[in-house]
Amino acid sequence: CPNFRQSRGYHDHVVTEDERDFPLAFNIITYENAKQTEHLLRAIWRPQNYYCIHVDAKSPGLHESLSNMASCFDNVALATVSHAVTWGHVSVMDAEIACMRDLLKHKKWKYFLNLTGRDFPIRTNYELVQIFKAYQGANDIEGITHGRPTSWTNHIYHQVEVLGYHAMIPTFIPKSSPPHNLTINKGTTHIAASREFVDFAVNDQRSIDLLEWLRDARVPDEMFWSTLNHNSMVLNAPGSYNGRLTVSRVKKWWYKGDKCQGSWIHGICSLGLRDLQEVRHAPQYFINKLHLEAHPLVFHCAEQWYRYR
Protein backbone atom coordinates (compact mmCIF):
# COMPACT_ATOMS: atom_id res chain seq x y z
CA CYS A 1 0.00 0.00 0.00
CA PRO A 2 2.72 2.60 0.76
CA ASN A 3 4.30 1.88 -2.64
CA PHE A 4 0.92 2.15 -4.37
CA ARG A 5 0.07 5.48 -2.72
CA GLN A 6 3.52 6.85 -3.41
CA SER A 7 3.76 5.73 -7.04
CA ARG A 8 0.26 6.99 -7.84
CA GLY A 9 0.89 10.39 -6.25
CA TYR A 10 -1.83 10.33 -3.60
CA HIS A 11 0.19 12.51 -1.25
CA ASP A 12 1.29 15.12 -3.77
CA HIS A 13 -1.60 17.50 -3.02
CA VAL A 14 -1.23 20.61 -0.91
CA VAL A 15 -4.15 20.83 1.54
CA THR A 16 -5.05 24.28 2.84
CA GLU A 17 -6.47 25.08 6.25
CA ASP A 18 -9.84 25.89 4.62
CA GLU A 19 -9.94 22.39 3.12
CA ARG A 20 -8.96 20.68 6.37
CA ASP A 21 -11.78 22.52 8.17
CA PHE A 22 -14.36 21.72 5.46
CA PRO A 23 -14.14 18.02 4.52
CA LEU A 24 -16.29 16.70 1.70
CA ALA A 25 -17.94 13.33 1.05
CA PHE A 26 -18.14 11.61 -2.33
CA ASN A 27 -19.74 8.47 -3.63
CA ILE A 28 -18.69 6.80 -6.87
CA ILE A 29 -21.19 4.46 -8.53
CA THR A 30 -19.37 2.14 -10.90
CA TYR A 31 -19.75 -1.18 -12.67
CA GLU A 32 -16.75 -1.31 -15.03
CA ASN A 33 -13.14 -0.30 -15.58
CA ALA A 34 -11.18 -0.38 -12.32
CA LYS A 35 -8.38 1.65 -13.91
CA GLN A 36 -10.58 4.64 -14.74
CA THR A 37 -12.24 4.50 -11.30
CA GLU A 38 -8.80 4.62 -9.67
CA HIS A 39 -7.79 7.58 -11.84
CA LEU A 40 -10.93 9.43 -10.75
CA LEU A 41 -10.28 8.63 -7.09
CA ARG A 42 -6.69 9.81 -7.38
CA ALA A 43 -7.84 13.14 -8.81
CA ILE A 44 -10.36 13.87 -6.04
CA TRP A 45 -8.65 12.13 -3.10
CA ARG A 46 -7.63 14.30 -0.14
CA PRO A 47 -6.79 12.96 3.33
CA GLN A 48 -9.54 14.93 5.10
CA ASN A 49 -12.39 13.81 2.79
CA TYR A 50 -14.47 10.60 2.77
CA TYR A 51 -15.17 8.30 -0.18
CA CYS A 52 -17.64 5.48 -0.74
CA ILE A 53 -17.43 3.35 -3.88
CA HIS A 54 -20.50 1.32 -4.83
CA VAL A 55 -19.62 -1.54 -7.16
CA ASP A 56 -22.46 -3.20 -9.03
CA ALA A 57 -23.27 -6.60 -7.54
CA LYS A 58 -23.06 -8.01 -11.07
CA SER A 59 -19.32 -7.14 -11.20
CA PRO A 60 -17.58 -9.40 -8.63
CA GLY A 61 -14.17 -9.09 -10.30
CA LEU A 62 -14.34 -5.30 -10.15
CA HIS A 63 -15.43 -5.49 -6.53
CA GLU A 64 -12.31 -7.49 -5.62
CA SER A 65 -9.98 -5.10 -7.48
CA LEU A 66 -11.42 -1.95 -5.96
CA SER A 67 -11.66 -3.53 -2.51
CA ASN A 68 -7.91 -4.18 -2.64
CA MET A 69 -7.33 -0.55 -3.63
CA ALA A 70 -9.65 0.86 -0.94
CA SER A 71 -7.86 -1.15 1.75
CA CYS A 72 -4.86 1.14 1.26
CA PHE A 73 -6.78 4.15 2.65
CA ASP A 74 -8.51 4.89 5.92
CA ASN A 75 -11.00 7.27 4.24
CA VAL A 76 -12.01 5.11 1.24
CA ALA A 77 -14.37 2.15 1.48
CA LEU A 78 -16.63 0.07 -0.69
CA ALA A 79 -20.34 0.26 0.13
CA THR A 80 -21.24 -2.25 2.82
CA VAL A 81 -24.34 -3.22 0.81
CA SER A 82 -23.96 -3.87 -2.92
CA HIS A 83 -26.94 -3.73 -5.29
CA ALA A 84 -27.39 -5.05 -8.81
CA VAL A 85 -27.92 -1.75 -10.62
CA THR A 86 -29.96 -1.27 -13.79
CA TRP A 87 -30.15 2.10 -15.54
CA GLY A 88 -33.57 3.73 -15.26
CA HIS A 89 -34.48 1.52 -12.30
CA VAL A 90 -34.82 2.30 -8.59
CA SER A 91 -31.70 0.19 -7.99
CA VAL A 92 -29.71 3.31 -8.93
CA MET A 93 -31.23 5.03 -5.91
CA ASP A 94 -30.63 1.99 -3.71
CA ALA A 95 -26.92 2.20 -4.55
CA GLU A 96 -26.83 5.94 -3.77
CA ILE A 97 -28.63 5.48 -0.45
CA ALA A 98 -26.30 2.60 0.51
CA CYS A 99 -23.26 4.85 0.14
CA MET A 100 -25.00 7.74 1.90
CA ARG A 101 -25.71 5.54 4.91
CA ASP A 102 -22.06 4.57 5.10
CA LEU A 103 -20.82 8.13 4.70
CA LEU A 104 -23.14 9.44 7.43
CA LYS A 105 -21.23 7.28 9.91
CA HIS A 106 -18.38 9.79 9.56
CA LYS A 107 -19.13 12.88 11.63
CA LYS A 108 -17.00 15.60 10.07
CA TRP A 109 -17.88 16.16 6.41
CA LYS A 110 -19.95 19.16 5.32
CA TYR A 111 -21.09 18.58 1.71
CA PHE A 112 -21.78 15.57 -0.48
CA LEU A 113 -21.32 14.95 -4.21
CA ASN A 114 -22.43 11.86 -6.10
CA LEU A 115 -20.29 10.67 -9.00
CA THR A 116 -20.14 7.91 -11.55
CA GLY A 117 -17.02 6.14 -12.72
CA ARG A 118 -17.14 8.17 -15.95
CA ASP A 119 -16.97 11.61 -14.30
CA PHE A 120 -13.86 13.74 -13.94
CA PRO A 121 -13.28 16.98 -12.00
CA ILE A 122 -12.71 20.41 -13.51
CA ARG A 123 -12.76 22.16 -10.12
CA THR A 124 -10.05 21.55 -7.55
CA ASN A 125 -10.92 20.48 -4.03
CA TYR A 126 -10.02 23.98 -2.81
CA GLU A 127 -12.43 25.53 -5.32
CA LEU A 128 -15.21 23.15 -4.29
CA VAL A 129 -14.73 24.11 -0.66
CA GLN A 130 -14.97 27.81 -1.46
CA ILE A 131 -18.13 27.25 -3.52
CA PHE A 132 -19.87 25.19 -0.84
CA LYS A 133 -18.89 27.58 1.92
CA ALA A 134 -20.54 30.34 -0.11
CA TYR A 135 -23.70 28.21 -0.42
CA GLN A 136 -24.11 28.39 3.37
CA GLY A 137 -25.99 25.12 3.57
CA ALA A 138 -27.98 25.42 0.34
CA ASN A 139 -28.13 22.47 -2.05
CA ASP A 140 -27.33 22.47 -5.77
CA ILE A 141 -30.11 20.27 -7.14
CA GLU A 142 -31.89 20.93 -10.43
CA GLY A 143 -35.68 20.86 -10.51
CA ILE A 144 -38.44 21.54 -13.03
CA THR A 145 -42.04 21.29 -11.80
CA HIS A 146 -44.46 19.20 -13.84
CA GLY A 147 -47.59 20.04 -11.88
CA ARG A 148 -50.17 17.75 -10.29
CA PRO A 149 -52.14 15.83 -12.93
CA THR A 150 -55.28 13.85 -12.12
CA SER A 151 -53.63 10.72 -13.54
CA TRP A 152 -49.93 9.90 -13.27
CA THR A 153 -49.95 7.54 -16.27
CA ASN A 154 -47.15 8.60 -18.68
CA HIS A 155 -47.60 12.20 -17.51
CA ILE A 156 -43.98 13.33 -17.51
CA TYR A 157 -43.24 11.34 -20.65
CA HIS A 158 -45.88 13.17 -22.66
CA GLN A 159 -44.79 16.58 -21.39
CA VAL A 160 -41.27 16.09 -22.74
CA GLU A 161 -42.06 14.05 -25.83
CA VAL A 162 -41.97 17.15 -28.06
CA LEU A 163 -38.20 17.21 -27.69
CA GLY A 164 -38.11 14.15 -29.91
CA TYR A 165 -35.95 12.10 -27.56
CA HIS A 166 -37.59 9.47 -25.40
CA ALA A 167 -34.86 7.27 -23.93
CA MET A 168 -34.17 9.48 -20.94
CA ILE A 169 -37.80 10.24 -20.05
CA PRO A 170 -39.40 8.68 -16.93
CA THR A 171 -42.75 7.01 -17.41
CA PHE A 172 -45.24 6.23 -14.65
CA ILE A 173 -47.64 3.35 -14.55
CA PRO A 174 -51.15 4.07 -13.15
CA LYS A 175 -50.94 4.60 -9.40
CA SER A 176 -52.00 6.85 -6.55
CA SER A 177 -50.96 10.47 -6.22
CA PRO A 178 -47.58 11.21 -4.61
CA PRO A 179 -47.35 10.91 -0.82
CA HIS A 180 -47.51 13.88 1.55
CA ASN A 181 -49.12 16.15 -1.07
CA LEU A 182 -45.80 16.47 -2.92
CA THR A 183 -45.38 18.05 -6.34
CA ILE A 184 -43.11 15.89 -8.48
CA ASN A 185 -40.09 17.67 -9.94
CA LYS A 186 -37.77 16.50 -12.72
CA GLY A 187 -34.04 17.16 -12.65
CA THR A 188 -30.62 15.62 -12.95
CA THR A 189 -29.35 12.66 -10.97
CA HIS A 190 -26.17 14.58 -10.09
CA ILE A 191 -26.33 16.65 -6.92
CA ALA A 192 -24.26 18.64 -4.46
CA ALA A 193 -25.99 18.68 -1.10
CA SER A 194 -25.40 19.58 2.52
CA ARG A 195 -24.81 16.87 5.09
CA GLU A 196 -28.15 17.76 6.70
CA PHE A 197 -29.99 17.19 3.41
CA VAL A 198 -28.32 13.80 2.96
CA ASP A 199 -29.39 12.80 6.46
CA PHE A 200 -32.94 13.94 5.64
CA ALA A 201 -32.97 11.99 2.35
CA VAL A 202 -31.84 8.78 4.06
CA ASN A 203 -33.74 8.90 7.36
CA ASP A 204 -36.83 11.12 7.16
CA GLN A 205 -40.01 9.04 6.82
CA ARG A 206 -41.43 11.35 4.15
CA SER A 207 -38.33 10.82 2.05
CA ILE A 208 -38.58 7.06 2.56
CA ASP A 209 -42.25 7.18 1.49
CA LEU A 210 -41.38 9.12 -1.67
CA LEU A 211 -38.69 6.62 -2.67
CA GLU A 212 -41.13 3.78 -2.15
CA TRP A 213 -43.72 5.57 -4.32
CA LEU A 214 -41.11 5.95 -7.08
CA ARG A 215 -40.14 2.26 -7.11
CA ASP A 216 -42.11 1.47 -10.26
CA ALA A 217 -41.24 4.72 -12.04
CA ARG A 218 -38.70 4.98 -14.83
CA VAL A 219 -35.52 6.93 -13.96
CA PRO A 220 -36.61 7.69 -10.37
CA ASP A 221 -33.21 9.22 -9.56
CA GLU A 222 -34.10 12.15 -11.85
CA MET A 223 -37.16 12.85 -9.68
CA PHE A 224 -36.23 11.86 -6.13
CA TRP A 225 -33.59 14.50 -5.33
CA SER A 226 -35.43 17.25 -7.20
CA THR A 227 -38.73 16.55 -5.48
CA LEU A 228 -37.15 16.54 -2.02
CA ASN A 229 -35.31 19.78 -2.71
CA HIS A 230 -38.03 21.75 -4.48
CA ASN A 231 -40.96 21.01 -2.17
CA SER A 232 -39.52 23.37 0.40
CA MET A 233 -42.92 24.59 1.64
CA VAL A 234 -44.11 21.02 2.25
CA LEU A 235 -41.00 19.19 3.44
CA ASN A 236 -38.70 21.96 4.60
CA ALA A 237 -35.74 19.74 3.77
CA PRO A 238 -32.42 21.26 4.91
CA GLY A 239 -30.88 23.48 2.23
CA SER A 240 -33.95 23.28 -0.03
CA TYR A 241 -35.17 26.11 -2.23
CA ASN A 242 -37.33 26.61 -5.32
CA GLY A 243 -34.75 28.16 -7.64
CA ARG A 244 -33.13 26.70 -10.77
CA LEU A 245 -29.42 26.81 -9.86
CA THR A 246 -27.47 23.79 -11.08
CA VAL A 247 -23.75 23.82 -11.78
CA SER A 248 -22.94 20.28 -10.76
CA ARG A 249 -22.08 18.55 -14.05
CA VAL A 250 -21.19 19.39 -17.67
CA LYS A 251 -23.04 17.13 -20.09
CA LYS A 252 -23.58 17.28 -23.83
CA TRP A 253 -26.97 15.86 -24.82
CA TRP A 254 -28.03 14.58 -28.22
CA TYR A 255 -31.65 15.67 -27.76
CA LYS A 256 -30.56 19.26 -27.02
CA GLY A 257 -28.70 19.47 -30.32
CA ASP A 258 -25.26 19.67 -28.69
CA LYS A 259 -22.32 18.92 -30.93
CA CYS A 260 -20.08 15.99 -30.00
CA GLN A 261 -16.57 15.49 -31.37
CA GLY A 262 -16.23 12.17 -29.52
CA SER A 263 -19.02 9.58 -29.64
CA TRP A 264 -22.64 9.38 -28.48
CA ILE A 265 -23.37 6.86 -25.73
CA HIS A 266 -27.01 6.61 -24.57
CA GLY A 267 -27.63 10.13 -25.87
CA ILE A 268 -24.72 11.65 -23.91
CA CYS A 269 -21.45 12.72 -25.52
CA SER A 270 -18.34 10.77 -24.61
CA LEU A 271 -16.06 13.76 -25.00
CA GLY A 272 -13.48 14.16 -27.75
CA LEU A 273 -10.47 16.49 -27.70
CA ARG A 274 -12.34 19.48 -29.11
CA ASP A 275 -15.15 18.91 -26.61
CA LEU A 276 -12.60 18.92 -23.80
CA GLN A 277 -11.19 22.24 -24.98
CA GLU A 278 -14.71 23.66 -24.90
CA VAL A 279 -15.85 22.41 -21.48
CA ARG A 280 -12.74 22.46 -19.33
CA HIS A 281 -13.28 26.11 -18.32
CA ALA A 282 -17.01 25.64 -17.67
CA PRO A 283 -18.41 26.79 -14.29
CA GLN A 284 -19.49 23.27 -13.32
CA TYR A 285 -17.65 20.98 -10.89
CA PHE A 286 -17.28 17.84 -13.02
CA ILE A 287 -17.53 16.74 -16.63
CA ASN A 288 -19.41 13.68 -17.85
CA LYS A 289 -18.57 11.52 -19.77
CA LEU A 290 -14.98 10.46 -20.29
CA HIS A 291 -14.13 6.96 -21.52
CA LEU A 292 -10.54 5.95 -20.90
CA GLU A 293 -10.70 2.90 -23.17
CA ALA A 294 -12.50 4.63 -26.07
CA HIS A 295 -10.73 8.01 -25.96
CA PRO A 296 -7.52 7.54 -23.92
CA LEU A 297 -5.85 10.71 -25.20
CA VAL A 298 -8.83 12.81 -24.12
CA PHE A 299 -8.78 11.29 -20.65
CA HIS A 300 -5.05 11.80 -20.17
CA CYS A 301 -5.28 15.40 -21.42
CA ALA A 302 -8.06 16.07 -18.88
CA GLU A 303 -5.96 14.48 -16.16
CA GLN A 304 -2.86 16.49 -17.01
CA TRP A 305 -4.80 19.76 -17.25
CA TYR A 306 -6.40 19.11 -13.88
CA ARG A 307 -3.03 18.44 -12.23
CA TYR A 308 -1.70 21.75 -13.50
CA ARG A 309 -4.83 23.52 -12.29
Secondary structure, 3 states (H helix, E strand, C coil): CHHHHHHCCCCCCCCCHHHHCCCEEEEEEECCCHHHHHHHHHHHCCCCCEEEEEECCCCHHHHHHHHHHHCCCCCEEECCCCCCCCCCCCHHHHHHHHHHHHHCCCCCCCEEEEEECCEEECCCHHHHHHHHHHHCCCCECCCEECCCCCCCCCHHHHHHHHHCCCCCCCCCCCCCCCHHHCCCEECCCCCEEEHHHHHHHHHCHHHHHHHHHHHHCCCCHHHHHHHHHHCHHHHCCCCCCCCCCCCCEECCECCCCCCCCCEEECCEEECCHHHHHHHCCCCCCEEECCCCCCCHHHHHHHHHHHHHC
